């Protein structure tokens, strides 16, 4: 589980907008560009090339 302090400072590396955390899916989703970033072993993988597009 990611701490709220960490979630408060994380932004999408592609567009700099806020990220929405899904604890069950272990992902962070950009609220603007809809990129979905995986979380592995409680480490957010904020690499644009590893992101998928929500709904694509």
C-alpha distance matrix in Angstrom:
0.0 3.8 6.5 9.3 11.7 10.5 10.4 13.8 15.4 14.4 17.2 18.6 20.6 23.4 24.2 22.3 21.1 17.9 14.9 13.4 9.7 9.7 6.7 9.7 11.3 8.5 10.8 11.9 15.4 18.1 19.8 23.1 23.7 21.3 20.0 16.9 14.8 12.9 9.6 10.5 9.1 6.1 9.3 10.6 14.1 16.1 19.4 21.7 23.4 20.2 19.5 21.0 22.6 21.4 24.3 26.2
3.8 0.0 3.8 6.5 8.4 6.8 6.9 10.4 11.7 10.8 14.0 15.8 17.7 20.7 21.4 19.1 18.2 15.0 12.4 11.6 8.5 9.9 8.3 11.8 12.7 9.6 10.5 10.4 13.9 16.0 17.8 20.9 21.7 19.8 18.5 15.8 13.6 12.4 9.3 11.0 10.2 6.4 8.2 8.7 12.5 13.8 17.4 19.8 21.9 19.1 18.3 20.2 21.7 20.8 24.0 25.8
6.5 3.8 0.0 3.8 5.3 5.3 6.4 8.7 10.5 11.0 14.4 17.0 19.0 22.2 22.3 19.5 18.6 15.2 13.5 12.9 10.5 12.5 11.1 14.8 16.0 13.1 13.8 13.0 16.1 17.6 18.9 22.0 23.3 21.8 20.8 18.6 16.5 15.9 12.9 14.6 13.5 9.7 11.1 11.6 15.4 16.1 19.8 22.1 24.6 22.2 21.2 23.2 24.3 23.4 26.7 28.7
9.3 6.5 3.8 0.0 3.8 5.4 4.9 6.0 8.9 10.0 13.2 16.1 18.6 21.5 21.0 18.0 16.6 13.1 11.9 11.4 9.9 12.5 12.0 15.7 16.9 14.6 14.5 12.9 15.4 16.3 17.0 20.1 22.0 20.8 20.3 18.6 17.1 17.2 14.9 17.2 16.7 12.8 13.8 13.3 17.0 16.9 20.7 22.5 25.3 23.2 21.7 23.5 24.1 22.9 26.1 28.4
11.7 8.4 5.3 3.8 0.0 3.8 5.5 5.2 6.9 9.1 12.6 15.9 17.8 21.1 20.6 17.3 16.5 13.5 13.0 13.6 12.5 15.5 15.2 19.0 19.8 17.1 16.6 14.7 17.1 17.4 18.3 21.0 22.8 22.1 21.4 20.0 18.2 18.6 16.2 18.4 17.7 13.9 14.1 13.8 17.2 16.7 20.4 22.4 25.4 23.7 22.5 24.8 25.5 24.8 28.3 30.2
10.5 6.8 5.3 5.4 3.8 0.0 3.8 5.4 5.5 6.4 10.1 13.1 14.7 18.1 18.2 15.1 14.7 12.0 11.0 12.1 10.9 14.0 13.8 17.5 17.7 14.6 13.9 12.0 14.7 15.2 16.7 19.3 20.5 19.8 18.6 17.1 14.9 15.3 13.0 15.2 15.0 11.3 10.7 10.1 13.4 13.0 16.7 18.9 21.8 20.1 19.1 21.6 22.6 22.4 25.9 27.6
10.4 6.9 6.4 4.9 5.5 3.8 0.0 3.8 5.5 5.3 8.4 11.2 13.7 16.6 16.2 13.4 12.2 9.0 7.7 8.4 7.7 11.1 11.7 15.4 15.5 12.9 11.7 9.3 11.6 12.1 13.3 16.1 17.6 16.7 16.0 14.6 13.1 13.9 12.3 15.2 15.6 11.9 11.6 10.0 13.2 12.5 16.2 17.7 20.8 19.0 17.4 19.4 20.0 19.3 22.8 24.7
13.8 10.4 8.7 6.0 5.2 5.4 3.8 0.0 3.8 5.9 8.4 12.0 14.4 17.1 16.1 12.7 11.5 8.5 8.9 10.1 10.5 14.1 15.1 18.7 18.9 16.6 15.1 12.2 13.7 13.2 13.7 16.1 18.2 18.0 17.7 17.0 15.9 17.3 15.9 18.8 19.3 15.6 15.0 13.3 16.2 14.8 18.3 19.5 22.9 21.6 19.8 21.9 22.0 21.4 24.8 26.7
15.4 11.7 10.5 8.9 6.9 5.5 5.5 3.8 0.0 3.8 6.5 10.2 11.8 14.9 14.2 10.6 10.6 8.6 9.4 11.7 12.3 16.0 17.0 20.6 20.2 17.6 15.7 12.6 14.1 13.2 14.3 16.1 17.7 18.0 17.2 16.9 15.3 16.9 15.8 18.5 19.2 15.7 14.3 12.4 14.7 12.8 16.1 17.5 20.9 20.1 18.7 21.2 21.6 21.7 25.3 26.7
14.4 10.8 11.0 10.0 9.1 6.4 5.3 5.9 3.8 0.0 3.8 7.0 8.8 11.9 11.8 8.8 8.9 7.0 6.8 9.6 10.2 13.8 15.2 18.5 17.5 14.8 12.6 9.4 11.0 10.2 12.1 13.8 14.8 14.9 13.6 13.3 11.6 13.4 12.7 15.7 16.9 13.8 11.9 9.3 11.3 9.2 12.6 13.9 17.3 16.4 14.9 17.5 18.1 18.3 22.0 23.3
17.2 14.0 14.4 13.2 12.6 10.1 8.4 8.4 6.5 3.8 0.0 3.8 6.2 8.7 8.1 5.1 5.4 4.8 5.7 9.4 11.1 14.6 16.8 19.7 18.2 16.0 13.0 9.4 9.7 7.8 9.7 10.6 11.5 12.2 11.2 11.8 10.9 13.7 14.1 17.3 19.2 16.4 14.3 11.0 11.9 8.9 11.6 11.9 15.6 15.3 13.4 15.7 15.8 16.3 20.0 21.0
18.6 15.8 17.0 16.1 15.9 13.1 11.2 12.0 10.2 7.0 3.8 0.0 3.8 5.4 5.7 4.7 5.4 6.3 6.3 9.9 11.8 14.7 17.2 19.6 17.4 15.6 12.2 8.8 8.2 5.9 8.7 8.9 8.6 9.5 8.0 9.3 8.8 12.2 13.5 16.8 19.3 17.0 14.7 11.0 10.8 7.4 9.2 8.6 12.4 12.4 10.2 12.5 12.5 13.6 17.3 17.8
20.6 17.7 19.0 18.6 17.8 14.7 13.7 14.4 11.8 8.8 6.2 3.8 0.0 3.8 5.9 5.6 8.2 9.8 10.0 13.5 15.0 17.7 19.9 22.3 19.8 17.7 14.4 11.5 11.3 9.4 12.3 11.7 10.6 12.0 9.8 11.3 10.1 13.2 14.6 17.3 19.9 18.0 15.0 11.6 10.5 6.7 7.3 6.9 10.6 11.5 10.3 13.2 13.8 15.8 19.3 19.2
23.4 20.7 22.2 21.5 21.1 18.1 16.6 17.1 14.9 11.9 8.7 5.4 3.8 0.0 3.8 6.1 8.4 10.9 11.3 14.6 16.6 19.0 21.7 23.6 20.9 19.3 15.7 13.0 11.7 9.2 11.7 10.1 8.2 10.4 8.5 11.1 11.0 14.6 16.7 19.5 22.5 20.9 18.0 14.4 12.8 9.2 8.7 6.4 9.9 11.6 9.9 12.1 12.0 14.4 17.6 17.1
24.2 21.4 22.3 21.0 20.6 18.2 16.2 16.1 14.2 11.8 8.1 5.7 5.9 3.8 0.0 3.8 5.6 9.0 10.5 13.9 16.7 19.4 22.3 24.4 22.0 20.7 17.0 13.8 11.9 8.6 10.0 7.8 7.2 10.2 9.7 12.6 13.1 16.8 18.8 21.9 24.7 22.6 20.1 16.4 15.5 11.9 12.2 10.1 13.6 15.0 12.7 14.3 13.3 15.0 18.1 18.2
22.3 19.1 19.5 18.0 17.3 15.1 13.4 12.7 10.6 8.8 5.1 4.7 5.6 6.1 3.8 0.0 3.8 6.8 9.0 12.7 15.3 18.5 21.1 23.7 21.8 20.1 16.6 13.1 12.0 8.8 10.0 9.0 9.6 11.9 11.4 13.5 13.4 16.9 18.1 21.3 23.6 21.1 18.6 15.2 15.1 11.4 12.8 11.8 15.5 16.4 14.3 16.3 15.7 16.8 20.2 20.7
21.1 18.2 18.6 16.6 16.5 14.7 12.2 11.5 10.6 8.9 5.4 5.4 8.2 8.4 5.6 3.8 0.0 3.8 6.7 10.0 13.1 16.3 19.2 21.7 20.0 18.8 15.4 11.6 10.0 6.5 6.7 6.3 8.2 10.0 10.6 12.5 13.2 16.6 17.8 21.3 23.6 20.9 19.0 15.5 16.0 12.7 14.5 13.4 17.1 17.4 14.6 16.0 14.8 15.1 18.3 19.5
17.9 15.0 15.2 13.1 13.5 12.0 9.0 8.5 8.6 7.0 4.8 6.3 9.8 10.9 9.0 6.8 3.8 0.0 3.8 6.8 9.8 13.3 16.0 18.8 17.6 16.3 13.2 9.4 8.4 6.0 6.0 7.7 10.0 10.5 11.1 11.9 12.3 15.2 15.8 19.5 21.4 18.4 17.1 13.8 15.1 12.5 15.1 14.7 18.3 17.7 14.9 16.2 15.3 14.9 18.2 20.0
14.9 12.4 13.5 11.9 13.0 11.0 7.7 8.9 9.4 6.8 5.7 6.3 10.0 11.3 10.5 9.0 6.7 3.8 0.0 3.8 6.4 9.7 12.6 15.2 13.8 12.5 9.4 5.7 5.2 4.5 5.9 8.6 10.0 9.2 9.2 8.9 9.2 11.8 12.4 16.1 18.2 15.3 14.3 11.0 12.5 10.5 13.4 13.3 16.6 15.3 12.5 13.7 13.3 12.6 16.1 17.9
13.4 11.6 12.9 11.4 13.6 12.1 8.4 10.1 11.7 9.6 9.4 9.9 13.5 14.6 13.9 12.7 10.0 6.8 3.8 0.0 3.8 6.7 9.8 12.2 11.4 10.7 8.2 5.4 5.0 6.3 6.6 10.2 11.8 9.8 10.4 9.2 10.1 11.8 12.2 16.0 17.8 15.0 14.9 12.0 14.0 12.9 15.9 15.8 18.6 16.8 13.8 14.3 13.7 12.0 15.1 17.6
9.7 8.5 10.5 9.9 12.5 10.9 7.7 10.5 12.3 10.2 11.1 11.8 15.0 16.6 16.7 15.3 13.1 9.8 6.4 3.8 0.0 3.8 6.2 9.1 8.7 7.6 6.1 4.6 6.6 9.1 10.2 13.8 14.8 12.4 12.1 9.8 9.6 10.1 9.6 13.1 14.6 11.7 12.3 10.1 12.7 12.7 15.9 16.6 19.0 16.5 14.1 14.8 15.1 13.4 16.4 18.8
9.7 9.9 12.5 12.5 15.5 14.0 11.1 14.1 16.0 13.8 14.6 14.7 17.7 19.0 19.4 18.5 16.3 13.3 9.7 6.7 3.8 0.0 3.8 5.5 5.4 5.6 5.4 6.3 7.9 11.3 12.4 15.8 16.4 13.3 13.1 10.1 10.4 9.9 9.6 12.6 14.1 11.9 13.3 11.6 13.8 14.6 17.4 18.1 19.9 16.9 14.6 14.6 15.0 12.8 15.3 17.9
6.7 8.3 11.1 12.0 15.2 13.8 11.7 15.1 17.0 15.2 16.8 17.2 19.9 21.7 22.3 21.1 19.2 16.0 12.6 9.8 6.2 3.8 0.0 3.8 5.6 4.9 7.0 8.8 11.3 14.6 15.9 19.4 19.9 16.9 16.3 13.0 12.4 10.8 9.2 11.5 12.0 9.9 12.3 11.7 14.4 15.9 18.9 20.2 21.7 18.5 16.8 17.1 18.1 16.1 18.5 20.9
9.7 11.8 14.8 15.7 19.0 17.5 15.4 18.7 20.6 18.5 19.7 19.6 22.3 23.6 24.4 23.7 21.7 18.8 15.2 12.2 9.1 5.5 3.8 0.0 3.8 5.5 8.1 10.8 12.7 16.4 17.6 20.9 21.1 17.7 17.1 13.6 13.5 11.6 10.7 12.4 13.1 12.1 14.5 14.0 16.1 18.0 20.5 21.5 22.5 19.0 17.4 17.0 18.0 15.7 17.5 19.9
11.3 12.7 16.0 16.9 19.8 17.7 15.5 18.9 20.2 17.5 18.2 17.4 19.8 20.9 22.0 21.8 20.0 17.6 13.8 11.4 8.7 5.4 5.6 3.8 0.0 3.8 5.5 8.8 10.4 14.2 15.9 18.9 18.4 14.9 14.0 10.4 10.4 8.5 8.7 10.7 12.5 11.9 13.5 12.3 13.7 15.4 17.5 18.3 19.0 15.6 13.8 13.3 14.5 12.5 14.5 16.5
8.5 9.6 13.1 14.6 17.1 14.6 12.9 16.6 17.6 14.8 16.0 15.6 17.7 19.3 20.7 20.1 18.8 16.3 12.5 10.7 7.6 5.6 4.9 5.5 3.8 0.0 3.8 7.2 10.0 13.6 15.9 18.8 18.4 15.3 13.7 10.0 8.8 6.3 5.2 7.5 9.2 8.2 9.7 8.8 10.6 12.7 15.2 16.6 17.5 14.1 12.8 13.4 15.1 13.9 16.5 18.2
10.8 10.5 13.8 14.5 16.6 13.9 11.7 15.1 15.7 12.6 13.0 12.2 14.4 15.7 17.0 16.6 15.4 13.2 9.4 8.2 6.1 5.4 7.0 8.1 5.5 3.8 0.0 3.8 6.4 10.0 12.5 15.2 14.6 11.7 10.0 6.4 5.5 4.6 5.3 8.8 11.4 10.0 10.1 7.8 9.0 10.1 12.6 13.4 14.8 11.7 9.8 10.4 11.9 10.9 14.0 15.6
11.9 10.4 13.0 12.9 14.7 12.0 9.3 12.2 12.6 9.4 9.4 8.8 11.5 13.0 13.8 13.1 11.6 9.4 5.7 5.4 4.6 6.3 8.8 10.8 8.8 7.2 3.8 0.0 3.8 6.7 9.4 12.1 12.0 9.6 8.2 5.7 5.1 6.5 7.3 11.1 13.6 11.4 10.8 7.6 9.0 8.7 11.5 12.1 14.4 12.0 9.5 10.7 11.4 10.6 14.2 15.8
15.4 13.9 16.1 15.4 17.1 14.7 11.6 13.7 14.1 11.0 9.7 8.2 11.3 11.7 11.9 12.0 10.0 8.4 5.2 5.0 6.6 7.9 11.3 12.7 10.4 10.0 6.4 3.8 0.0 3.8 6.3 8.8 8.7 6.0 5.7 4.4 6.2 8.8 10.7 14.4 17.2 15.2 14.4 11.0 11.5 10.4 12.5 11.8 14.3 12.5 9.2 9.3 8.9 7.8 11.3 13.2
18.1 16.0 17.6 16.3 17.4 15.2 12.1 13.2 13.2 10.2 7.8 5.9 9.4 9.2 8.6 8.8 6.5 6.0 4.5 6.3 9.1 11.3 14.6 16.4 14.2 13.6 10.0 6.7 3.8 0.0 3.8 5.5 5.8 4.8 5.3 6.5 8.3 11.6 13.5 17.2 20.0 17.8 16.4 12.7 13.0 10.7 12.5 11.3 14.3 13.5 10.1 10.6 9.4 9.0 12.5 14.0
19.8 17.8 18.9 17.0 18.3 16.7 13.3 13.7 14.3 12.1 9.7 8.7 12.3 11.7 10.0 10.0 6.7 6.0 5.9 6.6 10.2 12.4 15.9 17.6 15.9 15.9 12.5 9.4 6.3 3.8 0.0 3.8 6.4 5.8 8.2 9.6 11.8 14.9 16.6 20.4 22.9 20.5 19.5 16.0 16.7 14.4 16.3 14.8 17.8 17.2 13.6 13.5 11.4 10.2 13.0 15.1
23.1 20.9 22.0 20.1 21.0 19.3 16.1 16.1 16.1 13.8 10.6 8.9 11.7 10.1 7.8 9.0 6.3 7.7 8.6 10.2 13.8 15.8 19.4 20.9 18.9 18.8 15.2 12.1 8.8 5.5 3.8 0.0 3.8 5.6 8.2 10.9 13.3 16.8 19.0 22.6 25.4 23.2 21.7 18.0 18.0 15.2 16.3 14.1 17.2 17.3 13.8 13.6 11.1 10.8 13.3 14.7
23.7 21.7 23.3 22.0 22.8 20.5 17.6 18.2 17.7 14.8 11.5 8.6 10.6 8.2 7.2 9.6 8.2 10.0 10.0 11.8 14.8 16.4 19.9 21.1 18.4 18.4 14.6 12.0 8.7 5.8 6.4 3.8 0.0 3.9 5.7 9.1 11.7 15.3 18.0 21.5 24.6 22.9 21.1 17.3 16.5 13.8 14.1 11.4 14.0 14.5 11.0 10.6 8.0 8.8 11.4 12.0
21.3 19.8 21.8 20.8 22.1 19.8 16.7 18.0 18.0 14.9 12.2 9.5 12.0 10.4 10.2 11.9 10.0 10.5 9.2 9.8 12.4 13.3 16.9 17.7 14.9 15.3 11.7 9.6 6.0 4.8 5.8 5.6 3.9 0.0 3.8 6.3 9.6 12.9 15.7 19.2 22.4 20.8 19.5 15.8 15.3 13.3 14.0 11.6 13.8 13.3 9.5 8.4 5.7 5.3 8.3 9.6
20.0 18.5 20.8 20.3 21.4 18.6 16.0 17.7 17.2 13.6 11.2 8.0 9.8 8.5 9.7 11.4 10.6 11.1 9.2 10.4 12.1 13.1 16.3 17.1 14.0 13.7 10.0 8.2 5.7 5.3 8.2 8.2 5.7 3.8 0.0 3.8 6.5 10.0 13.1 16.3 19.7 18.4 16.7 13.1 11.9 10.0 10.3 8.1 10.2 9.6 5.8 5.6 4.5 6.0 9.6 9.9
16.9 15.8 18.6 18.6 20.0 17.1 14.6 17.0 16.9 13.3 11.8 9.3 11.3 11.1 12.6 13.5 12.5 11.9 8.9 9.2 9.8 10.1 13.0 13.6 10.4 10.0 6.4 5.7 4.4 6.5 9.6 10.9 9.1 6.3 3.8 0.0 3.8 6.6 9.8 13.0 16.4 15.3 14.0 10.6 9.9 9.1 10.1 9.2 10.7 8.7 5.2 5.2 5.9 6.1 9.8 10.6
14.8 13.6 16.5 17.1 18.2 14.9 13.1 15.9 15.3 11.6 10.9 8.8 10.1 11.0 13.1 13.4 13.2 12.3 9.2 10.1 9.6 10.4 12.4 13.5 10.4 8.8 5.5 5.1 6.2 8.3 11.8 13.3 11.7 9.6 6.5 3.8 0.0 3.8 6.7 9.9 13.2 12.2 10.5 7.1 6.1 6.0 7.5 8.0 9.6 6.9 4.8 6.9 9.0 9.8 13.4 13.8
12.9 12.4 15.9 17.2 18.6 15.3 13.9 17.3 16.9 13.4 13.7 12.2 13.2 14.6 16.8 16.9 16.6 15.2 11.8 11.8 10.1 9.9 10.8 11.6 8.5 6.3 4.6 6.5 8.8 11.6 14.9 16.8 15.3 12.9 10.0 6.6 3.8 0.0 3.8 6.4 10.0 9.7 8.5 6.2 5.6 7.7 9.2 10.7 11.3 7.8 7.2 8.8 11.5 11.9 15.1 15.5
9.6 9.3 12.9 14.9 16.2 13.0 12.3 15.9 15.8 12.7 14.1 13.5 14.6 16.7 18.8 18.1 17.8 15.8 12.4 12.2 9.6 9.6 9.2 10.7 8.7 5.2 5.3 7.3 10.7 13.5 16.6 19.0 18.0 15.7 13.1 9.8 6.7 3.8 0.0 3.8 6.6 5.9 5.3 4.3 5.8 8.6 11.0 13.3 14.2 10.8 10.7 12.6 15.1 15.2 18.4 19.1
10.5 11.0 14.6 17.2 18.4 15.2 15.2 18.8 18.5 15.7 17.3 16.8 17.3 19.5 21.9 21.3 21.3 19.5 16.1 16.0 13.1 12.6 11.5 12.4 10.7 7.5 8.8 11.1 14.4 17.2 20.4 22.6 21.5 19.2 16.3 13.0 9.9 6.4 3.8 0.0 3.8 5.4 5.2 6.5 7.1 10.8 12.5 15.3 15.4 11.9 12.9 14.8 17.9 18.2 21.1 21.5
9.1 10.2 13.5 16.7 17.7 15.0 15.6 19.3 19.2 16.9 19.2 19.3 19.9 22.5 24.7 23.6 23.6 21.4 18.2 17.8 14.6 14.1 12.0 13.1 12.5 9.2 11.4 13.6 17.2 20.0 22.9 25.4 24.6 22.4 19.7 16.4 13.2 10.0 6.6 3.8 0.0 3.8 5.5 8.4 10.0 13.6 15.6 18.7 19.0 15.6 16.6 18.6 21.5 21.5 24.4 25.1
6.1 6.4 9.7 12.8 13.9 11.3 11.9 15.6 15.7 13.8 16.4 17.0 18.0 20.9 22.6 21.1 20.9 18.4 15.3 15.0 11.7 11.9 9.9 12.1 11.9 8.2 10.0 11.4 15.2 17.8 20.5 23.2 22.9 20.8 18.4 15.3 12.2 9.7 5.9 5.4 3.8 0.0 3.8 6.5 9.4 12.3 15.1 18.0 19.1 16.0 16.3 18.4 20.9 20.7 23.8 24.9
9.3 8.2 11.1 13.8 14.1 10.7 11.6 15.0 14.3 11.9 14.3 14.7 15.0 18.0 20.1 18.6 19.0 17.1 14.3 14.9 12.3 13.3 12.3 14.5 13.5 9.7 10.1 10.8 14.4 16.4 19.5 21.7 21.1 19.5 16.7 14.0 10.5 8.5 5.3 5.2 5.5 3.8 0.0 3.8 6.3 9.1 11.8 15.0 16.2 13.4 14.1 16.8 19.5 19.9 23.3 23.9
10.6 8.7 11.6 13.3 13.8 10.1 10.0 13.3 12.4 9.3 11.0 11.0 11.6 14.4 16.4 15.2 15.5 13.8 11.0 12.0 10.1 11.6 11.7 14.0 12.3 8.8 7.8 7.6 11.0 12.7 16.0 18.0 17.3 15.8 13.1 10.6 7.1 6.2 4.3 6.5 8.4 6.5 3.8 0.0 3.8 5.8 9.0 11.8 13.5 10.9 10.9 13.8 16.1 16.7 20.2 20.9
14.1 12.5 15.4 17.0 17.2 13.4 13.2 16.2 14.7 11.3 11.9 10.8 10.5 12.8 15.5 15.1 16.0 15.1 12.5 14.0 12.7 13.8 14.4 16.1 13.7 10.6 9.0 9.0 11.5 13.0 16.7 18.0 16.5 15.3 11.9 9.9 6.1 5.6 5.8 7.1 10.0 9.4 6.3 3.8 0.0 3.8 5.7 8.8 10.0 7.5 8.4 11.7 14.5 15.9 19.3 19.3
16.1 13.8 16.1 16.9 16.7 13.0 12.5 14.8 12.8 9.2 8.9 7.4 6.7 9.2 11.9 11.4 12.7 12.5 10.5 12.9 12.7 14.6 15.9 18.0 15.4 12.7 10.1 8.7 10.4 10.7 14.4 15.2 13.8 13.3 10.0 9.1 6.0 7.7 8.6 10.8 13.6 12.3 9.1 5.8 3.8 0.0 3.8 6.4 8.8 7.6 7.6 11.1 13.3 15.0 18.7 18.6
19.4 17.4 19.8 20.7 20.4 16.7 16.2 18.3 16.1 12.6 11.6 9.2 7.3 8.7 12.2 12.8 14.5 15.1 13.4 15.9 15.9 17.4 18.9 20.5 17.5 15.2 12.6 11.5 12.5 12.5 16.3 16.3 14.1 14.0 10.3 10.1 7.5 9.2 11.0 12.5 15.6 15.1 11.8 9.0 5.7 3.8 0.0 3.8 5.4 5.3 6.5 10.3 12.8 15.3 18.7 17.9
21.7 19.8 22.1 22.5 22.4 18.9 17.7 19.5 17.5 13.9 11.9 8.6 6.9 6.4 10.1 11.8 13.4 14.7 13.3 15.8 16.6 18.1 20.2 21.5 18.3 16.6 13.4 12.1 11.8 11.3 14.8 14.1 11.4 11.6 8.1 9.2 8.0 10.7 13.3 15.3 18.7 18.0 15.0 11.8 8.8 6.4 3.8 0.0 3.8 5.4 5.2 8.4 10.3 13.3 16.5 15.3
23.4 21.9 24.6 25.3 25.4 21.8 20.8 22.9 20.9 17.3 15.6 12.4 10.6 9.9 13.6 15.5 17.1 18.3 16.6 18.6 19.0 19.9 21.7 22.5 19.0 17.5 14.8 14.4 14.3 14.3 17.8 17.2 14.0 13.8 10.2 10.7 9.6 11.3 14.2 15.4 19.0 19.1 16.2 13.5 10.0 8.8 5.4 3.8 0.0 3.8 5.6 8.2 10.9 14.2 16.9 15.0
20.2 19.1 22.2 23.2 23.7 20.1 19.0 21.6 20.1 16.4 15.3 12.4 11.5 11.6 15.0 16.4 17.4 17.7 15.3 16.8 16.5 16.9 18.5 19.0 15.6 14.1 11.7 12.0 12.5 13.5 17.2 17.3 14.5 13.3 9.6 8.7 6.9 7.8 10.8 11.9 15.6 16.0 13.4 10.9 7.5 7.6 5.3 5.4 3.8 0.0 3.8 6.7 10.2 12.9 15.7 14.3
19.5 18.3 21.2 21.7 22.5 19.1 17.4 19.8 18.7 14.9 13.4 10.2 10.3 9.9 12.7 14.3 14.6 14.9 12.5 13.8 14.1 14.6 16.8 17.4 13.8 12.8 9.8 9.5 9.2 10.1 13.6 13.8 11.0 9.5 5.8 5.2 4.8 7.2 10.7 12.9 16.6 16.3 14.1 10.9 8.4 7.6 6.5 5.2 5.6 3.8 0.0 3.8 6.7 9.3 12.4 11.5
21.0 20.2 23.2 23.5 24.8 21.6 19.4 21.9 21.2 17.5 15.7 12.5 13.2 12.1 14.3 16.3 16.0 16.2 13.7 14.3 14.8 14.6 17.1 17.0 13.3 13.4 10.4 10.7 9.3 10.6 13.5 13.6 10.6 8.4 5.6 5.2 6.9 8.8 12.6 14.8 18.6 18.4 16.8 13.8 11.7 11.1 10.3 8.4 8.2 6.7 3.8 0.0 3.8 6.4 9.0 7.8
22.6 21.7 24.3 24.1 25.5 22.6 20.0 22.0 21.6 18.1 15.8 12.5 13.8 12.0 13.3 15.7 14.8 15.3 13.3 13.7 15.1 15.0 18.1 18.0 14.5 15.1 11.9 11.4 8.9 9.4 11.4 11.1 8.0 5.7 4.5 5.9 9.0 11.5 15.1 17.9 21.5 20.9 19.5 16.1 14.5 13.3 12.8 10.3 10.9 10.2 6.7 3.8 0.0 3.8 6.3 5.5
21.4 20.8 23.4 22.9 24.8 22.4 19.3 21.4 21.7 18.3 16.3 13.6 15.8 14.4 15.0 16.8 15.1 14.9 12.6 12.0 13.4 12.8 16.1 15.7 12.5 13.9 10.9 10.6 7.8 9.0 10.2 10.8 8.8 5.3 6.0 6.1 9.8 11.9 15.2 18.2 21.5 20.7 19.9 16.7 15.9 15.0 15.3 13.3 14.2 12.9 9.3 6.4 3.8 0.0 3.8 5.6
24.3 24.0 26.7 26.1 28.3 25.9 22.8 24.8 25.3 22.0 20.0 17.3 19.3 17.6 18.1 20.2 18.3 18.2 16.1 15.1 16.4 15.3 18.5 17.5 14.5 16.5 14.0 14.2 11.3 12.5 13.0 13.3 11.4 8.3 9.6 9.8 13.4 15.1 18.4 21.1 24.4 23.8 23.3 20.2 19.3 18.7 18.7 16.5 16.9 15.7 12.4 9.0 6.3 3.8 0.0 3.8
26.2 25.8 28.7 28.4 30.2 27.6 24.7 26.7 26.7 23.3 21.0 17.8 19.2 17.1 18.2 20.7 19.5 20.0 17.9 17.6 18.8 17.9 20.9 19.9 16.5 18.2 15.6 15.8 13.2 14.0 15.1 14.7 12.0 9.6 9.9 10.6 13.8 15.5 19.1 21.5 25.1 24.9 23.9 20.9 19.3 18.6 17.9 15.3 15.0 14.3 11.5 7.8 5.5 5.6 3.8 0.0
